[in-house]
Amino acid sequence: MENLQNFEKMLSEILHLSRGLDEKFSKGTIPERIWLSTWEVCLRLDLSKRQLATLREKKKILYFKKGKKIYYRVVDVDAYPNSGPPPHQPLA
């Protein structure tokens, strides 16, 4: 039971942080020097880790590798053509 409570607390904190980042992204207050992890980019672009790796291999998204870790600049992720939902198209 204690493990479930710890998990719920951790999940609540993650959601709180995520909402804060979403607000900063929408207001454009995050400077371009900020780097995102693979996990954060996958969430932001709604991709799997494999799909993101394919984008790196095809040089369609810029990244920086330090040791085994891979980082992406916010501006590069936002510049990716499919970042965000597709535009709404009215029915004909």
A tleap script that builds the chain and sets N, CA, C and O, in Angstrom:
source leaprc.protein.ff14SB
mol = sequence {
  NMET GLU ASN LEU GLN ASN PHE GLU LYS MET
  LEU SER GLU ILE LEU HIE LEU SER ARG GLY
  LEU ASP GLU LYS PHE SER LYS GLY THR ILE
  PRO GLU ARG ILE TRP LEU SER THR TRP GLU
  VAL CYS LEU ARG LEU ASP LEU SER LYS ARG
  GLN LEU ALA THR LEU ARG GLU LYS LYS LYS
  ILE LEU TYR PHE LYS LYS GLY LYS LYS ILE
  TYR TYR ARG VAL VAL ASP VAL ASP ALA TYR
  PRO ASN SER GLY PRO PRO PRO HIE GLN PRO
  LEU CALA
}
set mol.1.N position { 0.821 -1.187 0.000 }
set mol.1.CA position { 0.000 0.000 0.000 }
set mol.1.C position { 0.872 1.261 0.000 }
set mol.1.O position { 0.551 2.250 -0.658 }
set mol.2.N position { 1.974 1.208 0.745 }
set mol.2.CA position { 2.870 2.354 0.812 }
set mol.2.C position { 3.512 2.627 -0.543 }
set mol.2.O position { 3.712 3.783 -0.917 }
set mol.3.N position { 3.839 1.556 -1.286 }
set mol.3.CA position { 4.412 1.730 -2.617 }
set mol.3.C position { 3.442 2.437 -3.552 }
set mol.3.O position { 3.850 3.276 -4.355 }
set mol.4.N position { 2.164 2.102 -3.450 }
set mol.4.CA position { 1.154 2.752 -4.279 }
set mol.4.C position { 1.050 4.238 -3.934 }
set mol.4.O position { 0.914 5.075 -4.827 }
set mol.5.N position { 1.112 4.562 -2.659 }
set mol.5.CA position { 1.052 5.965 -2.244 }
set mol.5.C position { 2.280 6.729 -2.728 }
set mol.5.O position { 2.169 7.870 -3.176 }
set mol.6.N position { 3.446 6.102 -2.639 }
set mol.6.CA position { 4.665 6.742 -3.139 }
set mol.6.C position { 4.584 6.964 -4.640 }
set mol.6.O position { 4.984 8.014 -5.142 }
set mol.7.N position { 4.066 5.976 -5.354 }
set mol.7.CA position { 3.916 6.103 -6.807 }
set mol.7.C position { 2.956 7.231 -7.159 }
set mol.7.O position { 3.237 8.030 -8.053 }
set mol.8.N position { 1.828 7.300 -6.464 }
set mol.8.CA position { 0.844 8.349 -6.738 }
set mol.8.C position { 1.411 9.732 -6.440 }
set mol.8.O position { 1.141 10.688 -7.167 }
set mol.9.N position { 2.196 9.837 -5.372 }
set mol.9.CA position { 2.824 11.118 -5.037 }
set mol.9.C position { 3.818 11.518 -6.124 }
set mol.9.O position { 3.847 12.672 -6.551 }
set mol.10.N position { 4.633 10.562 -6.570 }
set mol.10.CA position { 5.618 10.840 -7.611 }
set mol.10.C position { 4.925 11.224 -8.924 }
set mol.10.O position { 5.352 12.155 -9.606 }
set mol.11.N position { 3.870 10.510 -9.267 }
set mol.11.CA position { 3.126 10.822 -10.483 }
set mol.11.C position { 2.512 12.217 -10.413 }
set mol.11.O position { 2.503 12.944 -11.406 }
set mol.12.N position { 2.002 12.587 -9.249 }
set mol.12.CA position { 1.427 13.914 -9.063 }
set mol.12.C position { 2.486 14.999 -9.264 }
set mol.12.O position { 2.218 16.033 -9.875 }
set mol.13.N position { 3.696 14.752 -8.741 }
set mol.13.CA position { 4.781 15.724 -8.903 }
set mol.13.C position { 5.211 15.842 -10.355 }
set mol.13.O position { 5.497 16.942 -10.828 }
set mol.14.N position { 5.259 14.727 -11.066 }
set mol.14.CA position { 5.620 14.747 -12.487 }
set mol.14.C position { 4.584 15.530 -13.285 }
set mol.14.O position { 4.937 16.339 -14.143 }
set mol.15.N position { 3.316 15.289 -13.004 }
set mol.15.CA position { 2.258 16.011 -13.713 }
set mol.15.C position { 2.330 17.508 -13.416 }
set mol.15.O position { 2.110 18.329 -14.307 }
set mol.16.N position { 2.633 17.863 -12.183 }
set mol.16.CA position { 2.768 19.277 -11.811 }
set mol.16.C position { 3.917 19.922 -12.593 }
set mol.16.O position { 3.761 21.018 -13.131 }
set mol.17.N position { 5.061 19.252 -12.656 }
set mol.17.CA position { 6.196 19.772 -13.415 }
set mol.17.C position { 5.858 19.887 -14.899 }
set mol.17.O position { 6.220 20.864 -15.554 }
set mol.18.N position { 5.167 18.885 -15.415 }
set mol.18.CA position { 4.796 18.885 -16.832 }
set mol.18.C position { 3.887 20.064 -17.163 }
set mol.18.O position { 4.056 20.712 -18.195 }
set mol.19.N position { 2.925 20.341 -16.288 }
set mol.19.CA position { 2.026 21.483 -16.514 }
set mol.19.C position { 2.809 22.787 -16.509 }
set mol.19.O position { 2.546 23.677 -17.318 }
set mol.20.N position { 3.767 22.899 -15.603 }
set mol.20.CA position { 4.591 24.106 -15.548 }
set mol.20.C position { 5.393 24.286 -16.815 }
set mol.20.O position { 5.504 25.400 -17.327 }
set mol.21.N position { 5.959 23.195 -17.336 }
set mol.21.CA position { 6.711 23.283 -18.587 }
set mol.21.C position { 5.798 23.633 -19.750 }
set mol.21.O position { 6.166 24.427 -20.617 }
set mol.22.N position { 4.599 23.039 -19.771 }
set mol.22.CA position { 3.653 23.352 -20.842 }
set mol.22.C position { 3.314 24.832 -20.860 }
set mol.22.O position { 3.218 25.441 -21.926 }
set mol.23.N position { 3.132 25.416 -19.667 }
set mol.23.CA position { 2.832 26.850 -19.590 }
set mol.23.C position { 4.000 27.668 -20.127 }
set mol.23.O position { 3.799 28.635 -20.863 }
set mol.24.N position { 5.218 27.283 -19.762 }
set mol.24.CA position { 6.381 28.025 -20.228 }
set mol.24.C position { 6.572 27.871 -21.727 }
set mol.24.O position { 6.944 28.828 -22.405 }
set mol.25.N position { 6.319 26.671 -22.256 }
set mol.25.CA position { 6.426 26.469 -23.695 }
set mol.25.C position { 5.397 27.323 -24.423 }
set mol.25.O position { 5.718 27.968 -25.421 }
set mol.26.N position { 4.165 27.332 -23.931 }
set mol.26.CA position { 3.109 28.073 -24.623 }
set mol.26.C position { 3.338 29.578 -24.560 }
set mol.26.O position { 2.918 30.303 -25.462 }
set mol.27.N position { 3.997 30.056 -23.509 }
set mol.27.CA position { 4.277 31.484 -23.385 }
set mol.27.C position { 5.584 31.865 -24.070 }
set mol.27.O position { 5.906 33.047 -24.188 }
set mol.28.N position { 6.333 30.869 -24.519 }
set mol.28.CA position { 7.594 31.140 -25.193 }
set mol.28.C position { 8.661 31.680 -24.259 }
set mol.28.O position { 9.521 32.451 -24.685 }
set mol.29.N position { 8.621 31.288 -22.992 }
set mol.29.CA position { 9.573 31.829 -22.025 }
set mol.29.C position { 10.798 30.947 -21.817 }
set mol.29.O position { 11.684 31.309 -21.043 }
set mol.30.N position { 10.872 29.799 -22.488 }
set mol.30.CA position { 12.036 28.935 -22.319 }
set mol.30.C position { 13.085 29.337 -23.345 }
set mol.30.O position { 12.819 29.290 -24.546 }
set mol.31.N position { 14.265 29.727 -22.898 }
set mol.31.CA position { 15.302 30.156 -23.838 }
set mol.31.C position { 15.847 28.984 -24.645 }
set mol.31.O position { 15.703 27.827 -24.250 }
set mol.32.N position { 16.471 29.289 -25.775 }
set mol.32.CA position { 16.932 28.228 -26.659 }
set mol.32.C position { 18.108 27.440 -26.105 }
set mol.32.O position { 18.464 26.406 -26.670 }
set mol.33.N position { 18.710 27.883 -25.042 }
set mol.33.CA position { 19.843 27.148 -24.496 }
set mol.33.C position { 19.396 25.944 -23.661 }
set mol.33.O position { 20.232 25.149 -23.229 }
set mol.34.N position { 18.112 25.805 -23.434 }
set mol.34.CA position { 17.593 24.694 -22.654 }
set mol.34.C position { 17.592 23.424 -23.503 }
set mol.34.O position { 17.218 23.440 -24.676 }
set mol.35.N position { 18.011 22.345 -22.894 }
set mol.35.CA position { 18.091 21.053 -23.581 }
set mol.35.C position { 17.048 20.103 -23.029 }
set mol.35.O position { 16.716 20.144 -21.844 }
set mol.36.N position { 16.532 19.243 -23.900 }
set mol.36.CA position { 15.541 18.245 -23.515 }
set mol.36.C position { 16.147 16.851 -23.641 }
set mol.36.O position { 17.025 16.618 -24.472 }
set mol.37.N position { 15.675 15.939 -22.816 }
set mol.37.CA position { 16.113 14.551 -22.894 }
set mol.37.C position { 15.309 13.831 -23.977 }
set mol.37.O position { 14.330 14.364 -24.499 }
set mol.38.N position { 15.731 12.634 -24.298 }
set mol.38.CA position { 15.010 11.819 -25.287 }
set mol.38.C position { 13.569 11.611 -24.843 }
set mol.38.O position { 12.641 11.729 -25.644 }
set mol.39.N position { 13.386 11.303 -23.568 }
set mol.39.CA position { 12.054 11.056 -23.037 }
set mol.39.C position { 11.162 12.283 -23.202 }
set mol.39.O position { 10.002 12.162 -23.596 }
set mol.40.N position { 11.702 13.466 -22.900 }
set mol.40.CA position { 10.925 14.701 -23.015 }
set mol.40.C position { 10.555 14.998 -24.465 }
set mol.40.O position { 9.451 15.467 -24.742 }
set mol.41.N position { 11.478 14.727 -25.393 }
set mol.41.CA position { 11.194 14.965 -26.814 }
set mol.41.C position { 10.129 13.994 -27.302 }
set mol.41.O position { 9.234 14.377 -28.055 }
set mol.42.N position { 10.223 12.742 -26.876 }
set mol.42.CA position { 9.213 11.751 -27.266 }
set mol.42.C position { 7.828 12.183 -26.797 }
set mol.42.O position { 6.854 12.071 -27.541 }
set mol.43.N position { 7.741 12.672 -25.572 }
set mol.43.CA position { 6.452 13.154 -25.067 }
set mol.43.C position { 5.969 14.370 -25.846 }
set mol.43.O position { 4.795 14.462 -26.207 }
set mol.44.N position { 6.879 15.295 -26.099 }
set mol.44.CA position { 6.524 16.553 -26.773 }
set mol.44.C position { 6.049 16.324 -28.204 }
set mol.44.O position { 5.110 16.975 -28.663 }
set mol.45.N position { 6.709 15.387 -28.914 }
set mol.45.CA position { 6.368 15.147 -30.315 }
set mol.45.C position { 5.465 13.929 -30.507 }
set mol.45.O position { 5.089 13.599 -31.631 }
set mol.46.N position { 5.126 13.275 -29.418 }
set mol.46.CA position { 4.293 12.070 -29.459 }
set mol.46.C position { 4.936 11.004 -30.352 }
set mol.46.O position { 4.309 10.489 -31.279 }
set mol.47.N position { 6.197 10.685 -30.053 }
set mol.47.CA position { 6.961 9.691 -30.805 }
set mol.47.C position { 7.451 8.607 -29.865 }
set mol.47.O position { 7.546 8.812 -28.655 }
set mol.48.N position { 7.763 7.444 -30.438 }
set mol.48.CA position { 8.435 6.413 -29.659 }
set mol.48.C position { 9.935 6.695 -29.689 }
set mol.48.O position { 10.409 7.494 -30.498 }
set mol.49.N position { 10.676 6.034 -28.803 }
set mol.49.CA position { 12.131 6.221 -28.791 }
set mol.49.C position { 12.731 5.756 -30.120 }
set mol.49.O position { 13.690 6.352 -30.611 }
set mol.50.N position { 12.173 4.703 -30.697 }
set mol.50.CA position { 12.668 4.200 -31.980 }
set mol.50.C position { 12.417 5.209 -33.100 }
set mol.50.O position { 13.288 5.433 -33.940 }
set mol.51.N position { 11.233 5.816 -33.115 }
set mol.51.CA position { 10.932 6.821 -34.135 }
set mol.51.C position { 11.881 8.011 -34.026 }
set mol.51.O position { 12.338 8.547 -35.035 }
set mol.52.N position { 12.170 8.415 -32.796 }
set mol.52.CA position { 13.095 9.532 -32.589 }
set mol.52.C position { 14.504 9.148 -33.047 }
set mol.52.O position { 15.212 9.965 -33.636 }
set mol.53.N position { 14.906 7.914 -32.778 }
set mol.53.CA position { 16.222 7.447 -33.230 }
set mol.53.C position { 16.299 7.467 -34.758 }
set mol.53.O position { 17.338 7.810 -35.321 }
set mol.54.N position { 15.215 7.107 -35.422 }
set mol.54.CA position { 15.179 7.144 -36.886 }
set mol.54.C position { 15.340 8.573 -37.384 }
set mol.54.O position { 16.049 8.810 -38.363 }
set mol.55.N position { 14.695 9.523 -36.728 }
set mol.55.CA position { 14.842 10.932 -37.110 }
set mol.55.C position { 16.292 11.376 -36.966 }
set mol.55.O position { 16.808 12.111 -37.809 }
set mol.56.N position { 16.948 10.931 -35.896 }
set mol.56.CA position { 18.367 11.264 -35.719 }
set mol.56.C position { 19.208 10.648 -36.832 }
set mol.56.O position { 20.063 11.316 -37.415 }
set mol.57.N position { 18.963 9.373 -37.124 }
set mol.57.CA position { 19.732 8.672 -38.153 }
set mol.57.C position { 19.578 9.330 -39.521 }
set mol.57.O position { 20.531 9.394 -40.298 }
set mol.58.N position { 18.376 9.815 -39.809 }
set mol.58.CA position { 18.109 10.468 -41.104 }
set mol.58.C position { 18.454 11.957 -41.076 }
set mol.58.O position { 18.223 12.678 -42.047 }
set mol.59.N position { 19.014 12.407 -39.942 }
set mol.59.CA position { 19.430 13.802 -39.759 }
set mol.59.C position { 18.271 14.789 -39.954 }
set mol.59.O position { 18.440 15.864 -40.528 }
set mol.60.N position { 17.091 14.393 -39.460 }
set mol.60.CA position { 15.922 15.257 -39.571 }
set mol.60.C position { 15.688 16.070 -38.302 }
set mol.60.O position { 14.847 16.969 -38.274 }
set mol.61.N position { 16.444 15.744 -37.249 }
set mol.61.CA position { 16.351 16.511 -36.008 }
set mol.61.C position { 17.764 16.608 -35.426 }
set mol.61.O position { 18.500 15.623 -35.379 }
set mol.62.N position { 18.120 17.807 -34.988 }
set mol.62.CA position { 19.456 18.019 -34.445 }
set mol.62.C position { 19.527 17.543 -33.001 }
set mol.62.O position { 18.535 17.598 -32.274 }
set mol.63.N position { 20.705 17.075 -32.586 }
set mol.63.CA position { 20.883 16.595 -31.228 }
set mol.63.C position { 22.339 16.744 -30.813 }
set mol.63.O position { 23.215 17.007 -31.637 }
set mol.64.N position { 22.578 16.568 -29.515 }
set mol.64.CA position { 23.918 16.627 -28.956 }
set mol.64.C position { 24.096 15.398 -28.089 }
set mol.64.O position { 23.222 15.074 -27.285 }
set mol.65.N position { 25.206 14.719 -28.240 }
set mol.65.CA position { 25.451 13.506 -27.475 }
set mol.65.C position { 26.603 13.745 -26.511 }
set mol.65.O position { 27.681 14.186 -26.909 }
set mol.66.N position { 26.363 13.450 -25.243 }
set mol.66.CA position { 27.395 13.564 -24.219 }
set mol.66.C position { 27.459 12.215 -23.507 }
set mol.66.O position { 26.580 11.867 -22.719 }
set mol.67.N position { 28.517 11.469 -23.802 }
set mol.67.CA position { 28.614 10.103 -23.280 }
set mol.67.C position { 27.526 9.260 -23.914 }
set mol.67.O position { 27.435 9.177 -25.139 }
set mol.68.N position { 26.707 8.638 -23.096 }
set mol.68.CA position { 25.598 7.826 -23.609 }
set mol.68.C position { 24.292 8.605 -23.674 }
set mol.68.O position { 23.297 8.111 -24.205 }
set mol.69.N position { 24.290 9.812 -23.139 }
set mol.69.CA position { 23.078 10.635 -23.100 }
set mol.69.C position { 22.947 11.461 -24.365 }
set mol.69.O position { 23.938 11.940 -24.917 }
set mol.70.N position { 21.699 11.625 -24.822 }
set mol.70.CA position { 21.409 12.428 -26.006 }
set mol.70.C position { 20.475 13.556 -25.578 }
set mol.70.O position { 19.492 13.335 -24.872 }
set mol.71.N position { 20.802 14.770 -26.021 }
set mol.71.CA position { 20.014 15.949 -25.682 }
set mol.71.C position { 19.604 16.689 -26.956 }
set mol.71.O position { 20.278 16.619 -27.984 }
set mol.72.N position { 18.482 17.397 -26.855 }
set mol.72.CA position { 17.925 18.145 -27.979 }
set mol.72.C position { 17.610 19.558 -27.500 }
set mol.72.O position { 17.082 19.739 -26.403 }
set mol.73.N position { 17.934 20.566 -28.324 }
set mol.73.CA position { 17.560 21.940 -27.972 }
set mol.73.C position { 16.069 22.127 -28.209 }
set mol.73.O position { 15.501 21.578 -29.152 }
set mol.74.N position { 15.451 22.906 -27.342 }
set mol.74.CA position { 14.018 23.180 -27.467 }
set mol.74.C position { 13.708 23.772 -28.834 }
set mol.74.O position { 12.730 23.378 -29.470 }
set mol.75.N position { 14.528 24.716 -29.295 }
set mol.75.CA position { 14.244 25.366 -30.584 }
set mol.75.C position { 14.324 24.367 -31.742 }
set mol.75.O position { 13.576 24.490 -32.712 }
set mol.76.N position { 15.211 23.392 -31.654 }
set mol.76.CA position { 15.310 22.390 -32.713 }
set mol.76.C position { 14.109 21.448 -32.702 }
set mol.76.O position { 13.609 21.050 -33.754 }
set mol.77.N position { 13.655 21.098 -31.508 }
set mol.77.CA position { 12.474 20.235 -31.395 }
set mol.77.C position { 11.248 20.981 -31.918 }
set mol.77.O position { 10.436 20.416 -32.650 }
set mol.78.N position { 11.122 22.249 -31.537 }
set mol.78.CA position { 9.976 23.038 -32.006 }
set mol.78.C position { 10.028 23.279 -33.511 }
set mol.78.O position { 8.990 23.472 -34.144 }
set mol.79.N position { 11.225 23.269 -34.085 }
set mol.79.CA position { 11.364 23.496 -35.524 }
set mol.79.C position { 11.056 22.247 -36.337 }
set mol.79.O position { 10.878 22.328 -37.552 }
set mol.80.N position { 10.992 21.101 -35.685 }
set mol.80.CA position { 10.693 19.868 -36.409 }
set mol.80.C position { 9.320 20.007 -37.059 }
set mol.80.O position { 8.371 20.438 -36.403 }
set mol.81.N position { 9.198 19.652 -38.331 }
set mol.81.CA position { 7.956 19.898 -39.085 }
set mol.81.C position { 6.685 19.354 -38.452 }
set mol.81.O position { 5.628 19.974 -38.572 }
set mol.82.N position { 6.760 18.238 -37.798 }
set mol.82.CA position { 5.539 17.646 -37.245 }
set mol.82.C position { 5.400 17.882 -35.755 }
set mol.82.O position { 4.704 17.129 -35.073 }
set mol.83.N position { 6.056 18.924 -35.232 }
set mol.83.CA position { 5.928 19.172 -33.796 }
set mol.83.C position { 4.605 19.871 -33.532 }
set mol.83.O position { 4.390 21.010 -33.945 }
set mol.84.N position { 3.744 19.181 -32.852 }
set mol.84.CA position { 2.434 19.739 -32.554 }
set mol.84.C position { 1.355 19.055 -33.359 }
set mol.84.O position { 1.648 18.307 -34.292 }
set mol.85.N position { 0.117 19.306 -33.006 }
set mol.85.CA position { -1.002 18.654 -33.690 }
set mol.85.C position { -1.165 19.188 -35.116 }
set mol.85.O position { -0.807 20.332 -35.396 }
set mol.86.N position { -1.696 18.371 -36.004 }
set mol.86.CA position { -1.922 18.851 -37.363 }
set mol.86.C position { -2.970 19.959 -37.359 }
set mol.86.O position { -3.865 19.969 -36.514 }
set mol.87.N position { -2.859 20.887 -38.302 }
set mol.87.CA position { -3.841 21.982 -38.341 }
set mol.87.C position { -5.229 21.460 -38.642 }
set mol.87.O position { -5.391 20.486 -39.378 }
set mol.88.N position { -6.229 22.108 -38.072 }
set mol.88.CA position { -7.608 21.729 -38.311 }
set mol.88.C position { -8.006 22.115 -39.722 }
set mol.88.O position { -7.815 23.257 -40.139 }
set mol.89.N position { -8.552 21.172 -40.447 }
set mol.89.CA position { -9.000 21.477 -41.801 }
set mol.89.C position { -10.523 21.320 -41.846 }
set mol.89.O position { -11.061 20.260 -41.527 }
set mol.90.N position { -11.198 22.388 -42.247 }
set mol.90.CA position { -12.667 22.314 -42.289 }
set mol.90.C position { -13.143 21.323 -43.351 }
set mol.90.O position { -12.485 21.099 -44.367 }
set mol.91.N position { -14.291 20.748 -43.082 }
set mol.91.CA position { -14.880 19.831 -44.063 }
set mol.91.C position { -15.372 20.608 -45.277 }
set mol.91.O position { -15.870 21.727 -45.152 }
set mol.92.N position { -15.231 20.018 -46.426 }
set mol.92.CA position { -15.631 20.686 -47.674 }
set mol.92.C position { -17.117 20.641 -47.874 }
set mol.92.O position { -17.621 21.156 -48.872 }
savepdb mol mol.pdb
quit
